[in-house]
Amino acid sequence: MTFQKKLAMTALFAALAASSVVANAQTIRVANQGDSLSMDPHSLNESLQLSVTGNVYEPLVGRNKDLSLAPALATSWKQTSPTVWRFELRKGVQFHDGTPFTADDVVFSFGRTQVEGSDMKSYTNDFKEVRKINDHAVEIETKTPFPILPDVVSLVYMMSKKWCETNQAMGPVDRRKGIENAASFKANGTGPFRLRERQPNVRTVFSRNGTYWGKIESNANEIVFTPIGNDATRVAALLSGEVDVMEPVPVQDIERVNTSANTRAITGPELRTIFLGMDQKRDELLYSNVKGKNPFKDKRVRQAFYQAIDIDGIKRTVMRGASNPSALLVGPGINGFQPDAKRLPYDVEAAKKLMAEAGYPNGFEVSMNCPNDRYVNDGRICQTVAANLSRINVKINLQAETKGTYFPKILRRDTSFYMLGWTPATYDSHNALNALVACVDDKGAGQFNLGSYCNPKVDELTKKIQAETDKAKRDAMIKEAFDIHAADVGTLPLHQQALAWGVSKKVTLVQLADNFMPFKWMSIK
């Protein structure tokens, strides 16, 4: 190790030690490769952000340890007609500032997800009205029948209307425009932990909510969350005991973490699918040397890219076996997954032929946007994809950057070719179809369809899937929608990554397949 690296690590460990205000058995120190970009629960629909803020804020309907639905701020719910759901709200709940939680906060919070700057529009885009019945009951009326609505609202967190009014945070923080408000740095939820200190990209400190309405299965009085982007430094912090929990463990370090006397790696399948998207809307790509036309509008080009990517090579050399190559935008564990779906074969010669047929025998240049601190080995995957595509004479100008600047850029659709990972929050294929595949509108459909793929037949099926209650019919429509999307080569699916958390042997916790990390189920000896 160089002197400079030793110095950097010493400084980091000192900062971590200082950040643990009460360094005793009731403090758990958690590290991640990235930070939650905001404390606003409606500003970014990203798993890490929602995982972190989900310890402070809560939805009406939550999840058990097996990911089944559980009462949260609603004690019960029922469908009173095909388009109306009634939720009975929990009584006696207070926000962290002591304000009572009521139906007014529910109506306000769902409305807040639909205003400019919200990244949660795709969860509520089919709501017709959210209405207060009394202080502890609301009805949600949808435009069409919506049998999976309780699943859909499980990541829509409730905010205090009064607090948002007082703090001029009536609308979400708009990450695309770099706009901030009080909700970026402050928080006032109903959850088991309170936000005590927020230093973006340095540390965030949470303290136990002593007036929480429910049971907290944790002995932690304090959680200190620290982003550590460098893989080697993050592993070293775990092995030295400077942090108690961290993720992800780089695949090459899993054995090392497991053989340490004081740590273990907890691994398991993740529901997230990693894929590549392409701008299929603009008549000329923003970032390419092809002028006057958009090569990604040609299916032959999209298919050539797909067949030039050696996904088994990525699994073997980049992911070290810790990935599951995918033919779909959803993986095992998601309702509607088709285990018999087949990827297009890796075939460089076939890809070259397709490029020539499309008029690009000598390839072209295009920029590719990738995060380097969000998904497992994301930067290395993109480097490998770029090397693969060079075999069909495509020159990739790779732009890998921290997710703090990456997500605002691609969410503005300021991209020609990009990487994205997606875990359907409802554990149902409708979520992926509605958010990633549907034709883009201003209500939230296709909100993360950043390449603007559009097939009206898929849209028609997606709306029918939302309303269908017969499972066999519904699954058949899901298969048809994905088959059409695959035939169009609407995106380039890569794989499901595996989870790997590094954990001190003093800590007990629950690893969920959606990669959420609830502090209320985390304890330390």
MOCOR-V510842 format. One record per residue. N is the residue number from 1. RES is the residue in one small letter. D_LAST is the distance of its C-alpha to the last C-alpha in whole Angstrom. Layout:
# MOCOR-V510842
n = (N:N)
res = (RES:RES)
d_last = (D_LAST:D_LAST)
This chain:
# MOCOR-V510842
n = (1:2:3:4:5:6:7:8:9:10:11:12:13:14:15:16:17:18:19:20:21:22:23:24:25:26:27:28:29:30:31:32:33:34:35:36:37:38:39:40:41:42:43:44:45:46:47:48:49:50:51:52:53:54:55:56:57:58:59:60:61:62:63:64:65:66:67:68:69:70:71:72:73:74:75:76:77:78:79:80:81:82:83:84:85:86:87:88:89:90:91:92:93:94:95:96:97:98:99:100:101:102:103:104:105:106:107:108:109:110:111:112:113:114:115:116:117:118:119:120:121:122:123:124:125:126:127:128:129:130:131:132:133:134:135:136:137:138:139:140:141:142:143:144:145:146:147:148:149:150:151:152:153:154:155:156:157:158:159:160:161:162:163:164:165:166:167:168:169:170:171:172:173:174:175:176:177:178:179:180:181:182:183:184:185:186:187:188:189:190:191:192:193:194:195:196:197:198:199:200:201:202:203:204:205:206:207:208:209:210:211:212:213:214:215:216:217:218:219:220:221:222:223:224:225:226:227:228:229:230:231:232:233:234:235:236:237:238:239:240:241:242:243:244:245:246:247:248:249:250:251:252:253:254:255:256:257:258:259:260:261:262:263:264:265:266:267:268:269:270:271:272:273:274:275:276:277:278:279:280:281:282:283:284:285:286:287:288:289:290:291:292:293:294:295:296:297:298:299:300:301:302:303:304:305:306:307:308:309:310:311:312:313:314:315:316:317:318:319:320:321:322:323:324:325:326:327:328:329:330:331:332:333:334:335:336:337:338:339:340:341:342:343:344:345:346:347:348:349:350:351:352:353:354:355:356:357:358:359:360:361:362:363:364:365:366:367:368:369:370:371:372:373:374:375:376:377:378:379:380:381:382:383:384:385:386:387:388:389:390:391:392:393:394:395:396:397:398:399:400:401:402:403:404:405:406:407:408:409:410:411:412:413:414:415:416:417:418:419:420:421:422:423:424:425:426:427:428:429:430:431:432:433:434:435:436:437:438:439:440:441:442:443:444:445:446:447:448:449:450:451:452:453:454:455:456:457:458:459:460:461:462:463:464:465:466:467:468:469:470:471:472:473:474:475:476:477:478:479:480:481:482:483:484:485:486:487:488:489:490:491:492:493:494:495:496:497:498:499:500:501:502:503:504:505:506:507:508:509:510:511:512:513:514:515:516:517:518:519:520:521:522:523:524:525)
res = (m:t:f:q:k:k:l:a:m:t:a:l:f:a:a:l:a:a:s:s:v:v:a:n:a:q:t:i:r:v:a:n:q:g:d:s:l:s:m:d:p:h:s:l:n:e:s:l:q:l:s:v:t:g:n:v:y:e:p:l:v:g:r:n:k:d:l:s:l:a:p:a:l:a:t:s:w:k:q:t:s:p:t:v:w:r:f:e:l:r:k:g:v:q:f:h:d:g:t:p:f:t:a:d:d:v:v:f:s:f:g:r:t:q:v:e:g:s:d:m:k:s:y:t:n:d:f:k:e:v:r:k:i:n:d:h:a:v:e:i:e:t:k:t:p:f:p:i:l:p:d:v:v:s:l:v:y:m:m:s:k:k:w:c:e:t:n:q:a:m:g:p:v:d:r:r:k:g:i:e:n:a:a:s:f:k:a:n:g:t:g:p:f:r:l:r:e:r:q:p:n:v:r:t:v:f:s:r:n:g:t:y:w:g:k:i:e:s:n:a:n:e:i:v:f:t:p:i:g:n:d:a:t:r:v:a:a:l:l:s:g:e:v:d:v:m:e:p:v:p:v:q:d:i:e:r:v:n:t:s:a:n:t:r:a:i:t:g:p:e:l:r:t:i:f:l:g:m:d:q:k:r:d:e:l:l:y:s:n:v:k:g:k:n:p:f:k:d:k:r:v:r:q:a:f:y:q:a:i:d:i:d:g:i:k:r:t:v:m:r:g:a:s:n:p:s:a:l:l:v:g:p:g:i:n:g:f:q:p:d:a:k:r:l:p:y:d:v:e:a:a:k:k:l:m:a:e:a:g:y:p:n:g:f:e:v:s:m:n:c:p:n:d:r:y:v:n:d:g:r:i:c:q:t:v:a:a:n:l:s:r:i:n:v:k:i:n:l:q:a:e:t:k:g:t:y:f:p:k:i:l:r:r:d:t:s:f:y:m:l:g:w:t:p:a:t:y:d:s:h:n:a:l:n:a:l:v:a:c:v:d:d:k:g:a:g:q:f:n:l:g:s:y:c:n:p:k:v:d:e:l:t:k:k:i:q:a:e:t:d:k:a:k:r:d:a:m:i:k:e:a:f:d:i:h:a:a:d:v:g:t:l:p:l:h:q:q:a:l:a:w:g:v:s:k:k:v:t:l:v:q:l:a:d:n:f:m:p:f:k:w:m:s:i:k)
d_last = (33:35:35:35:32:30:31:30:26:26:27:24:21:23:23:19:18:21:20:16:18:15:13:10:6:9:10:10:13:15:18:21:25:26:26:27:31:31:29:32:31:35:36:34:34:31:28:26:27:27:24:23:25:24:21:24:27:27:30:32:31:27:26:24:21:24:26:28:30:28:29:28:30:33:33:35:38:41:44:47:50:50:49:47:43:42:39:38:36:33:34:32:30:30:30:27:31:31:34:35:34:37:40:41:38:38:42:41:38:40:43:41:40:44:45:45:42:40:38:38:41:41:39:42:45:46:46:49:48:45:46:45:46:45:42:39:41:42:44:44:47:47:51:50:49:45:43:40:39:36:35:36:35:31:31:33:31:33:34:35:39:39:37:38:42:41:39:42:39:42:41:39:38:40:39:42:44:41:42:39:38:36:34:33:31:30:29:29:28:27:23:20:19:22:23:23:24:26:28:29:28:26:23:22:20:19:18:17:20:20:24:23:25:22:19:16:13:11:9:10:13:14:14:16:19:21:23:24:27:28:26:26:24:22:21:21:19:16:17:17:13:15:14:11:13:17:20:23:22:26:27:28:25:23:24:23:19:19:20:18:16:13:13:15:18:18:22:24:27:28:30:32:35:36:40:43:45:49:51:53:55:56:60:59:55:54:53:55:59:60:62:64:62:58:58:55:57:59:57:58:56:53:53:54:51:49:51:50:47:45:42:42:42:39:37:38:38:36:33:33:33:30:33:35:39:40:43:42:40:38:36:35:33:35:38:41:40:43:42:45:46:47:47:50:50:50:53:54:58:58:56:59:61:60:60:63:64:63:65:62:63:62:59:58:55:52:49:46:43:39:36:34:31:30:30:29:32:34:36:37:38:40:42:42:44:46:47:48:50:52:54:56:57:54:53:50:49:45:43:40:38:34:34:34:38:38:38:40:43:43:42:45:47:48:47:49:47:43:40:38:35:35:32:34:32:34:33:37:40:42:39:40:44:44:42:43:46:48:51:50:51:50:48:45:46:46:44:42:45:45:48:50:51:53:54:56:56:52:52:54:52:48:50:51:47:46:48:48:47:48:46:48:50:47:46:49:50:46:48:51:50:47:50:53:50:50:53:54:51:49:46:45:42:40:37:33:31:28:24:22:18:16:13:10:9:5:6:8:12:15:18:21:25:26:23:22:18:18:15:15:13:11:7:4:0)
